[in-house]
């Protein structure tokens, strides 16, 4: 895994310090299985990270509501708070019509 789990735990700790609930899924299941399970639980944003992402100091953020993917710098994890706010507003607007 080349330090991926350690980096994911570091990201989790950073998010928790910022008041954002986060959990690192280290189970030995396929990524698709994990993605589906967390989507079924209603998690609004998924962060994907791999060895190449670590080398490039980036991660991929995937929104649950529209499946939009965005590559962000690991130095800019604070933007996740804004993303969560946007998801909430857009889902409310969509439900109102």
ZAVEXMI-534341 format. One record per residue (C-alpha): residue number from 1; residue in one letter; x negated, y, z negated; chain. Coordinates in Angstrom, 2 decimals. Layout:
<recs>
[NUM,A,[X,Y,Z],A];
...
</recs>
This chain:
<recs>
[1,X,[0.00,0.00,0.00],A];
[2,X,[-3.05,2.28,-0.13],A];
[3,X,[-2.01,4.44,-3.07],A];
[4,X,[1.52,4.99,-1.79],A];
[5,X,[3.19,3.89,-5.03],A];
[6,X,[0.92,6.15,-7.07],A];
[7,X,[1.66,9.13,-4.82],A];
[8,X,[5.39,8.39,-4.93],A];
[9,X,[5.27,8.32,-8.75],A];
[10,X,[3.41,11.65,-8.67],A];
[11,X,[6.13,13.16,-6.46],A];
[12,X,[8.79,11.74,-8.79],A];
[13,X,[7.09,13.37,-11.80],A];
[14,X,[6.87,16.70,-9.97],A];
[15,X,[10.58,16.60,-9.12],A];
[16,X,[11.55,15.60,-12.65],A];
[17,X,[9.58,18.56,-14.05],A];
[18,X,[11.53,20.80,-11.67],A];
[19,X,[14.81,19.44,-13.05],A];
[20,X,[15.60,17.24,-10.05],A];
[21,X,[16.57,13.66,-10.81],A];
[22,X,[14.37,11.26,-8.87],A];
[23,X,[13.53,7.57,-8.85],A];
[24,X,[10.79,5.65,-7.08],A];
[25,X,[12.02,2.36,-5.64],A];
[26,X,[9.13,-0.10,-5.89],A];
[27,X,[11.14,-3.26,-5.34],A];
[28,X,[9.86,-5.76,-2.79],A];
[29,X,[12.73,-5.29,-0.34],A];
[30,X,[12.75,-4.02,3.25],A];
[31,X,[12.99,-0.24,3.69],A];
[32,X,[16.32,-0.57,5.53],A];
[33,X,[17.80,-2.54,2.65],A];
[34,X,[16.65,0.09,0.15],A];
[35,X,[17.88,2.97,2.31],A];
[36,X,[21.31,1.37,2.58],A];
[37,X,[21.57,0.66,-1.13],A];
[38,X,[20.69,4.22,-2.14],A];
[39,X,[23.09,5.61,0.46],A];
[40,X,[25.86,3.45,-0.98],A];
[41,X,[25.04,4.86,-4.43],A];
[42,X,[25.54,8.36,-3.04],A];
[43,X,[22.00,9.71,-3.30],A];
[44,X,[22.06,12.94,-1.25],A];
[45,X,[18.38,13.09,-0.24],A];
[46,X,[15.80,10.38,0.39],A];
[47,X,[12.05,11.00,0.44],A];
[48,X,[9.97,8.67,2.59],A];
[49,X,[6.20,8.46,2.24],A];
[50,X,[3.57,6.14,3.66],A];
[51,X,[-0.21,5.94,4.03],A];
[52,X,[-0.30,8.23,7.09],A];
[53,X,[1.91,10.75,5.33],A];
[54,X,[-0.50,10.84,2.40],A];
[55,X,[-3.44,11.40,4.77],A];
[56,X,[-1.53,14.31,6.34],A];
[57,X,[-0.34,15.65,2.95],A];
[58,X,[3.31,15.37,4.00],A];
[59,X,[6.49,13.39,3.46],A];
[60,X,[9.78,12.91,5.29],A];
[61,X,[13.03,14.09,3.73],A];
[62,X,[16.28,12.54,4.99],A];
[63,X,[19.69,14.01,4.21],A];
[64,X,[22.47,11.53,3.55],A];
[65,X,[25.29,13.73,4.83],A];
[66,X,[24.00,14.24,8.38],A];
[67,X,[20.92,11.95,8.50],A];
[68,X,[18.72,14.90,9.50],A];
[69,X,[15.02,14.24,8.97],A];
[70,X,[12.51,16.92,8.09],A];
[71,X,[8.77,16.65,7.57],A];
[72,X,[7.52,18.80,4.71],A];
[73,X,[4.18,19.39,3.04],A];
[74,X,[3.62,17.74,-0.32],A];
[75,X,[2.61,21.20,-1.54],A];
[76,X,[6.13,22.44,-0.76],A];
[77,X,[8.29,20.01,-2.76],A];
[78,X,[10.10,22.98,-4.32],A];
[79,X,[12.11,23.29,-1.08],A];
[80,X,[14.02,20.16,-2.13],A];
[81,X,[16.01,22.27,-4.63],A];
[82,X,[17.13,24.54,-1.76],A];
[83,X,[17.90,21.52,0.40],A];
[84,X,[20.12,20.01,-2.31],A];
[85,X,[21.96,23.33,-2.62],A];
[86,X,[22.48,23.44,1.18],A];
[87,X,[23.78,19.85,1.20],A];
[88,X,[26.31,20.71,-1.49],A];
[89,X,[27.52,23.88,0.26],A];
[90,X,[27.77,22.18,3.67],A];
[91,X,[29.66,19.21,2.26],A];
[92,X,[32.10,21.55,0.52],A];
[93,X,[32.62,23.55,3.71],A];
[94,X,[33.19,20.36,5.67],A];
[95,X,[35.75,19.08,3.17],A];
[96,X,[37.66,22.38,3.23],A];
[97,X,[37.77,22.30,7.00],A];
</recs>
